[in-house]
Amino acid sequence: MLRLLTFALCTFCSATFAANIAENSLDAGKVSAQSKPITLLGNGVEVSQQAPDFKVVNDSFSPITLADYKGQAVLISVVPSLDTGVCSIQTKHFNEKVAEQFPNIVMLTISTDLPFAQKRFCKAENIDKVTTLSDSVWRDFGQNYGLIIKDMGLLTRAVFVLNSEHKIVYKQLVDDLSKEPNYEPVISAMKAL
């Protein structure tokens, strides 16, 4: 019951908050769910631009920003919710098959799941090489990267690779919310760092 109440409150707050964010015109029409276009909110980003900073929270509700990873290359895997099959597969793939190949690249998974749900997921699935971060408090990451799904309050599925100066060297918006990312170009981008 508490979980349902928390989810309902977060959904209401997300919808209210998202009502004040402009549409992402840069990525308009690029993402769908069940063959229906999804409207994304926030400021879209492009390859070769400086990655916007963001403020999210870790599993202890402590604030984390991109600046905390200064001088380090970063992979950002974005998922709508870790409690769904495809998001779980995506996160486990980066943890089990990619992180080991690139020990010098920080691996982050960002969703709007609450931190305690992320912590529970990581423990249950043995996620130990990818850091999960929550955009549930300020929606700062979603807004700064143009990834908030209108009327849902969730983030769309995406992957970004940032070099050590935090320039965006790779961006993938997954065109269908129910599909996994194409991992090969992500790995190629990381190899090129």
C-alpha positions, 0 to 999 in steps of 0.5 A: 500500500505504501509503495502504491501511495508513493508511486501515485504521489510521485506520478502526480508531482511529476505530471505537475512539474512537467507541465512547466517544461517546454517541449524538446523540439530537437528530438521531436518525432524520434521516439514512440511507444506502441507505434504512437509518437512520444513528446519529450520535454526539456532541452535536447542535446547534440553530439559535440556539445558540452554535456549539461551538468545535472543534479540527481541523487544516489541511493542515500538521497545525496546529491550527485552532479556531472561535475563529481566525475570531472576528468573522467569519461562517462557512459550514461544509460537512461531507462524509464524504470528499472522495474521493467524487463527491458530496462533491467536487461539494459542495465544488466548488459552494461554492468555484466558485459560492458563495464568490464571492458572499460574500467576507466569509464564511469558507468551511470544508469539514470531513471526516475525510480526512487533511490530505495527502489534502485538500491533494491534492484541493484542488490537483487540483480548484483549490479556492482559496476554501474552506479544507479542515480535517481532523477526523481527529486528535481528532474534536472537531468531529464530537463537538461537533456530533453528526456522527460516523457510528457504526461508520464514523468518518466525518462525515455530510453537513451545512451550518451557517451561523454569524453573526459572533458564531458563533451558528448561524443555519442547520443542514442535515443532509442526510437521505440521505448520497448526496445533495447539500445543498439549496443555496438555503436555505444561500444565503438564510441567508448573504444574511440575515447 
